Amino acid sequence: MQRYFIYFSYDGANYHGWQIQPNGNSVQAELQKALTMLLGRETLVVGAGRTDAGVHARMMVAHFDSEASIEAPQLAYRLNRILPQDISVSKVEPVDAGMHARFSATARTYRYFIHTEKNPFLRRYSCELHYRLNFDTMNEAAAYLLTQSDFASFCKAGADVKTTLCQVRSAAWHQIEANSWYFEISANRFLRNMVRAVVGTLIEVGRGRMTVEDFKQVVADRQRTSAGESMPGHALFLEKIEY
């Protein structure tokens, strides 16, 4: 039995997230359907994590197992021929049997994009906001995340997780243009809805509706109700997975 990693990207606008859903199409469903067609047998894939409805991935990884030998470059080519235009495979490669797309990953990086002036070319992939933001204060609050380990306050209520502990390695806002920014955060793992909840809370800091000390108290409370609202999914990108 040989294990293979698939590296791919997708525009999540037309999907109910990565994971197979009973009432909507998913990226996982499309990938499994394509592999099953090409390999001639039902093929299940395991992803490096889950992205919510509308969220995008510039880099996603999934694995599958095959008893038959596979010419990996040719499979990548054939997958791209039959997958929808909003899913693109960059490579398929054999890996050691002990490698796991999810559990072998050592870090993941997300970016959340915002813009503060109406722009028709950003609206599909960036969140439009109409108030002044103090990014220096937002970065001061974001830096506090690197000193903490329990992020229960930013976990979706009712999420089925064994632990809310994460190791955040970096978290900061970066300016792209005069009215365009992105928030980048890297960690060993993320909780359900964590990035969008963190961004929503930092926005409260940037608007002056919450101080940096208030932000620290939100983390200490370990209650989702203490944090800010979850931001829309269309502006969130899974940027990179490291192994």
C-alpha positions as MATLAB code, in Angstrom:
seq = 'MQRYFIYFSYDGANYHGWQIQPNGNSVQAELQKALTMLLGRETLVVGAGRTDAGVHARMMVAHFDSEASIEAPQLAYRLNRILPQDISVSKVEPVDAGMHARFSATARTYRYFIHTEKNPFLRRYSCELHYRLNFDTMNEAAAYLLTQSDFASFCKAGADVKTTLCQVRSAAWHQIEANSWYFEISANRFLRNMVRAVVGTLIEVGRGRMTVEDFKQVVADRQRTSAGESMPGHALFLEKIEY';
ca = [
       0.000    0.000    0.000;
       1.466    3.345   -1.076;
       0.403    6.693    0.388;
       0.280    9.808   -1.782;
       0.041   13.494   -0.938;
      -1.945   15.799   -3.217;
      -1.042   19.489   -3.130;
      -3.781   21.745   -4.481;
      -5.550   25.109   -4.209;
      -9.153   26.184   -4.509;
     -11.549   29.080   -4.626;
     -14.067   28.221   -1.922;
     -16.856   30.535   -3.067;
     -18.981   27.732   -4.511;
     -18.381   25.183   -1.764;
     -19.734   24.445    1.688;
     -16.169   24.135    2.935;
     -13.564   21.404    2.548;
     -15.365   18.604    4.368;
     -18.131   16.534    2.797;
     -21.556   17.892    3.794;
     -24.990   16.250    3.562;
     -26.679   19.323    2.093;
     -24.082   20.974   -0.130;
     -21.083   20.385   -2.352;
     -17.582   20.372   -0.881;
     -13.998   20.394   -2.131;
     -13.388   16.980   -0.572;
     -16.358   15.530   -2.458;
     -15.083   16.876   -5.787;
     -11.567   15.536   -5.198;
     -12.795   12.093   -4.151;
     -15.112   11.904   -7.140;
     -12.269   12.747   -9.527;
      -9.855   10.247   -7.960;
     -12.478    7.499   -7.922;
     -13.119    8.077  -11.622;
      -9.438    8.060  -12.594;
      -8.315    5.160  -10.392;
     -11.337    2.982  -11.062;
     -12.186    2.365   -7.412;
     -13.650    4.312   -4.534;
     -10.878    6.513   -3.182;
     -11.130    8.422    0.080;
      -8.951   11.431    0.855;
      -7.927   12.875    4.212;
      -7.299   16.623    4.297;
      -4.792   18.614    6.313;
      -7.702   20.362    8.035;
     -11.083   21.822    7.319;
     -11.996   25.181    5.864;
     -15.471   26.611    6.355;
     -17.977   27.573    3.677;
     -16.616   30.215    1.304;
     -13.048   30.046    2.641;
     -10.230   29.669    0.089;
      -6.910   27.810    0.058;
      -3.804   28.783   -1.858;
      -2.252   25.583   -0.511;
      -4.130   22.560    0.757;
      -2.831   19.016    1.221;
      -4.694   15.722    1.306;
      -3.574   12.100    1.271;
      -4.936    8.860   -0.134;
      -3.696    5.265   -0.277;
      -3.379    3.023   -3.306;
      -2.448   -0.634   -3.727;
      -1.721   -0.087   -7.409;
       1.334    1.827   -8.533;
       0.548    5.355   -9.719;
       2.493    7.678  -12.005;
       2.131   10.761   -9.805;
       2.832   13.551  -12.365;
       0.395   11.984  -14.823;
      -2.285   11.719  -12.130;
      -1.872   15.421  -11.299;
      -2.292   16.280  -14.979;
      -5.385   14.112  -15.343;
      -6.955   15.475  -12.145;
      -6.659   19.006  -13.478;
      -8.403   17.941  -16.673;
     -11.556   16.788  -14.882;
     -11.704   18.836  -11.682;
     -13.789   22.049  -11.691;
     -11.980   25.232  -12.714;
     -11.964   26.472   -9.118;
      -9.810   23.549   -7.908;
      -6.215   23.208   -9.145;
      -3.722   20.423   -8.351;
      -0.065   21.486   -8.264;
       1.464   18.049   -7.634;
       0.930   14.501   -6.446;
       3.809   12.692   -4.763;
       4.414    9.401   -2.927;
       5.226    9.721    0.785;
       6.183    7.407    3.625;
       3.367    5.315    5.054;
       3.629    7.138    8.372;
       2.949   10.550    6.845;
      -0.508   11.978    7.511;
      -1.883   15.082    5.785;
      -3.382   16.385    9.017;
      -1.384   14.980   11.918;
       2.078   15.279   10.339;
       1.650   18.993    9.647;
       3.812   21.158   11.921;
       2.391   24.588   11.023;
      -0.414   26.270    9.124;
      -0.642   29.869    7.960;
      -3.814   31.852    7.251;
      -4.369   35.336    5.867;
      -7.468   37.477    6.242;
      -7.851   40.395    3.815;
      -9.669   43.691    4.388;
     -10.041   46.953    2.460;
     -11.434   50.286    3.621;
     -12.663   51.811    0.359;
     -15.161   50.408   -2.111;
     -13.317   48.370   -4.743;
     -15.149   46.101   -7.209;
     -12.017   44.038   -7.814;
     -11.510   43.120   -4.158;
     -15.047   42.366   -3.074;
     -14.879   38.601   -3.730;
     -11.698   38.013   -1.736;
     -11.483   40.841    0.812;
     -13.815   42.208    3.487;
     -14.904   45.808    2.941;
     -14.960   47.904    6.130;
     -16.079   51.512    6.487;
     -14.449   52.792    9.660;
     -11.027   53.950   10.776;
      -8.750   51.300   12.250;
      -5.666   51.746   14.412;
      -3.375   49.024   13.094;
      -0.610   49.789   15.592;
      -2.972   48.989   18.442;
      -4.285   45.951   16.599;
      -0.740   44.646   16.195;
      -0.036   45.253   19.874;
      -3.036   43.090   20.724;
      -2.106   40.481   18.105;
       1.385   40.136   19.588;
      -0.212   39.044   22.861;
      -1.446   35.889   21.136;
       2.141   34.661   20.901;
       2.369   34.585   24.705;
      -0.781   32.505   25.179;
      -1.671   28.854   24.631;
      -5.406   28.488   25.350;
      -7.695   29.978   22.694;
     -11.095   28.753   23.873;
     -12.463   32.299   23.494;
     -12.005   32.046   19.721;
     -13.409   28.534   19.251;
     -16.824   28.071   17.693;
     -19.403   27.219   20.339;
     -20.190   23.527   20.439;
     -17.111   22.533   18.442;
     -16.031   18.945   19.033;
     -12.433   19.450   20.159;
     -10.433   17.637   22.818;
      -8.256   20.633   23.584;
      -8.275   24.369   22.901;
      -4.496   24.651   23.193;
      -2.553   26.040   20.206;
       0.968   27.354   19.661;
       0.736   30.646   17.758;
       4.077   31.431   16.102;
       3.267   34.739   14.432;
       0.315   37.113   14.229;
       0.374   40.566   12.637;
      -1.355   42.973   10.264;
       0.444   43.921    7.051;
      -0.347   46.755    4.655;
      -0.663   45.958    0.944;
      -1.750   49.347   -0.421;
      -3.121   52.576    1.045;
      -6.532   51.066    1.826;
      -5.773   47.354    1.781;
      -4.419   45.119    4.571;
      -4.163   41.502    5.574;
      -3.809   39.733    8.896;
      -1.420   36.772    8.873;
      -1.342   34.167   11.610;
       0.669   30.943   11.866;
       0.241   28.171   14.425;
       0.708   24.456   14.856;
      -3.089   24.028   14.762;
      -6.266   26.110   14.680;
      -9.634   25.705   16.347;
     -12.924   25.781   14.464;
     -13.629   29.375   13.362;
     -10.569   30.610   15.301;
      -8.993   32.910   12.709;
     -12.205   34.747   11.851;
     -13.020   35.184   15.550;
      -9.526   36.536   16.268;
      -9.826   38.980   13.366;
     -13.274   40.110   14.511;
     -11.951   40.803   18.005;
      -8.885   42.657   16.699;
     -11.209   44.809   14.590;
     -12.950   45.820   17.830;
      -9.556   46.888   19.170;
      -8.778   48.803   15.998;
     -12.078   50.668   16.189;
     -11.413   51.727   19.760;
     -14.329   49.726   21.101;
     -11.936   47.457   23.005;
      -8.558   48.217   24.585;
      -5.521   45.959   24.457;
      -6.186   45.128   28.110;
      -9.760   44.234   27.194;
      -8.388   41.951   24.500;
      -6.172   40.203   27.023;
      -9.189   39.702   29.261;
     -11.100   38.162   26.355;
      -8.373   35.531   26.051;
      -8.387   34.958   29.819;
     -12.178   34.541   29.928;
     -12.050   31.426   27.705;
     -15.625   32.203   26.622;
     -16.638   32.643   22.984;
     -19.227   35.229   24.042;
     -16.428   37.513   25.279;
     -14.778   37.788   21.871;
     -15.819   39.780   18.808;
     -17.988   38.579   15.952;
     -16.787   36.057   13.407;
     -15.777   37.797   10.179;
     -17.137   36.694    6.769;
     -15.431   33.644    5.255;
     -14.865   34.966    1.717;
     -11.815   37.017    2.788;
      -9.969   34.151    4.492;
      -7.219   32.123    2.803;
      -5.315   29.079    3.979;
      -1.918   30.128    2.663;
       0.567   27.425    3.621;
       0.958   24.082    5.382;
       4.350   22.934    6.636;
       5.581   19.407    7.309;
];
